[in-house]
Amino acid sequence: MEGDTRRLQVDRFILAEIDSVPHLEALLLLFNSRPKIWSIDEMGQALYVRNEVASKILESLVQRSLIAASPNILERFFYSQDEENRNQLLQDVDAVYRKEVVRISSMIHSKASAGLRDFARAFRIKKDKE
């Protein structure tokens, strides 16, 4: 039962917080290499994407408070959470993703586009303010 609960938590996290497979892989790279501080160039190379794409991915993860930008060095990023529950969740995400890469990738690809989710989020924020 515990395994099913953990898998469900992983699925919920991915559906709520992850926009693409590169987003997930960037988060896991930062998590698994902590306390390393990554440059945009290093992340671009690791993900096999252009630096502009890597920058957008990292900024998106910062906006969701999943990682942090270095306050002292421009365009440097790191995993900043020191919360045991979040760290355990990311360990579970990493383990499930390694075992079920096709299922997790398919789940991410089947979600609505990032633009549509951003639009829905903006509407939800406006609606809450009214």
C-alpha positions in Angstrom: 0.0 0.0 0.0 2.8 2.4 0.8 4.3 2.0 -2.7 0.9 2.9 -4.2 0.6 6.0 -2.1 4.1 7.1 -3.0 3.5 6.5 -6.7 0.2 8.5 -6.4 2.1 11.4 -4.8 4.7 11.3 -7.5 2.0 11.3 -10.2 0.3 14.3 -8.5 3.5 16.2 -8.2 4.4 15.6 -11.9 1.0 16.6 -13.1 0.9 19.8 -10.9 4.5 21.0 -11.3 6.3 19.6 -14.3 5.7 21.0 -17.8 8.0 18.8 -19.9 10.4 15.9 -19.6 13.4 18.4 -19.8 11.8 20.2 -16.8 11.7 17.0 -14.8 15.3 16.0 -15.9 16.6 19.5 -15.0 15.0 19.3 -11.5 16.4 15.8 -10.9 19.9 16.8 -12.1 19.9 19.7 -9.6 18.4 17.5 -6.9 20.8 14.6 -7.3 23.9 16.9 -7.7 23.2 19.1 -4.7 24.9 21.3 -3.5 26.4 21.9 -6.9 25.5 25.2 -8.5 24.7 24.9 -12.3 25.2 27.4 -15.1 22.7 27.7 -17.9 25.4 26.4 -20.3 26.0 23.3 -18.1 22.3 22.6 -17.9 21.9 23.1 -21.7 24.7 20.6 -22.4 23.3 18.1 -19.9 19.8 18.3 -21.4 21.0 18.6 -25.0 19.1 21.8 -25.5 20.0 25.4 -26.5 21.0 27.7 -23.7 17.8 29.8 -24.3 15.7 26.7 -23.7 17.7 25.7 -20.6 17.3 29.2 -19.3 13.5 29.1 -19.7 13.4 25.7 -18.0 15.4 26.9 -15.0 13.5 30.1 -14.7 10.2 28.1 -14.7 11.5 25.9 -11.9 12.6 28.9 -9.9 9.1 30.5 -10.3 7.6 27.3 -8.9 10.0 27.4 -6.0 11.4 24.0 -6.9 15.0 25.4 -7.3 16.7 28.7 -6.5 18.8 31.2 -8.5 22.1 32.1 -6.9 21.9 35.5 -5.3 25.6 36.1 -5.7 26.4 34.7 -9.2 24.3 35.7 -12.2 22.5 32.9 -14.1 23.5 30.1 -11.6 20.9 27.7 -10.2 20.8 25.1 -7.5 18.4 22.8 -5.6 17.6 24.8 -2.4 15.0 22.8 -0.5 16.0 21.6 2.9 12.6 20.2 3.7 12.6 16.5 4.5 9.1 15.9 2.9 10.1 17.6 -0.4 13.5 15.8 -0.5 11.7 12.4 0.1 9.2 13.2 -2.6 12.0 14.0 -5.1 13.8 10.8 -4.2 10.5 9.0 -5.0 10.1 10.9 -8.2 13.6 10.0 -9.2 13.1 6.3 -8.4 9.7 6.1 -10.2 11.0 8.0 -13.2 14.0 5.6 -13.5 11.7 2.5 -13.4 8.8 3.9 -15.4 10.4 6.4 -17.8 7.9 5.6 -20.6 4.8 6.0 -18.3 6.0 9.2 -16.7 7.1 10.7 -20.1 3.7 9.8 -21.6 1.9 11.3 -18.6 3.8 14.6 -19.1 3.2 14.6 -22.8 -0.5 14.0 -22.4 -1.0 17.1 -20.2 -2.3 20.3 -21.7 0.3 22.6 -23.3 2.4 24.8 -21.0 0.8 27.9 -22.5 -2.7 26.7 -21.8 -1.7 25.8 -18.2 -0.2 29.3 -17.8 -3.3 30.9 -19.1 -5.5 28.8 -16.7 -3.2 29.7 -13.8 -3.4 33.4 -14.6 -7.2 33.2 -14.7 -7.2 31.3 -11.4 -5.1 34.0 -9.7 -7.2 36.8 -11.1 -10.4 35.0 -10.0 -9.0 34.6 -6.5 -8.2 38.3 -6.2 -11.7 39.4 -7.1 
